[in-house]
């Protein structure tokens, strides 16, 4: 009996070890397509280098698209899916201003021509986000690959989980924590606002109706607020005027965004919120007193961590033939 029990224990232990090994093998890895599609990452990079210089603002769009994808159901390209009923993630309020879906689809078509059914849309989005930021002078980060594509895309989940420009610090940290991301990740990934644009609806409440009585948000620099009202968002209903998230430096991936936060010139309520927590504020000051390379290095770590959120690997999900459609 004792021998039988020992054998069972050994069997359980061995099974457990094998399960762990299987799990490890199913995780993301660098150069995942080295054998199955050796030219994959170079094809993505070449297309980005050829086209992003003509439309550099897309770098910020792909950075945002990648984040919005990962924060809902993990990094599974569910943000790219279309819906005949208008109930997909891309139909959610935070995603209505995303741009570049056709760009991703063109990259996908190139990879399908090279290696049909091999490279996932989730990996394509992760690579395009990195390569486009790098092409416009931003930091490099590792993109381990092996993601699989999801088959579910839900507007309600997107509206509930994607951080809003109106959120306070507690809500932002909760939404990040729900995805295994921490305070440091929140501050660093918010630094992506150093490039890109927004529109007046994201800030009009701060300018015209902060407390319900028509006042400017008291956490916003009054001179900056008046300037925005006079020259940009001239009415509370303006929903078309473009705003720079990092005025004067929006094409440069740098620390200027954080400098603006300390001057109470962050565009969104969610930007200003980063200075309301003592730990977050201390980290912002650390970034500003360190070298730009420190920011690049830390941002790179946060991006790689975000790119691993709830990924589908192994036999999960599928490899879509078109990024906007689930395979039949």
Buried (B, 14 or more C-beta within 10 A) or exposed (E): EEEEEEEEEEEEEEEEEEEEEEEEEBEBBEEBBEEEBEEBBEBBBBBBEEBBEEEBBBBBBBBBBBBBBBBBBBBBBBBBBBBEEEEBBBBBEBBEEBBBBEBBBEBBEBBBEBBEBBBBBBBBBBBBBBBBBBBBEBBEBEBBBBBBBBBBBBBEBBBEBBBBBBBBBEBBBEBBEEBEBEBBBBBBBBBBBBBBBBBBBBBBBBBBBBEEEEEBBEBBBEEBBEEBBEEBBEEBEBEEBEBBBBBEBBBBBBBBBBBBBEEBBBBBBBBBBBBEBEEBBEBBEBBBEEEEEEBBBBBBBBBBBBBBBBBBBEEBBBBBBBBBEBEE
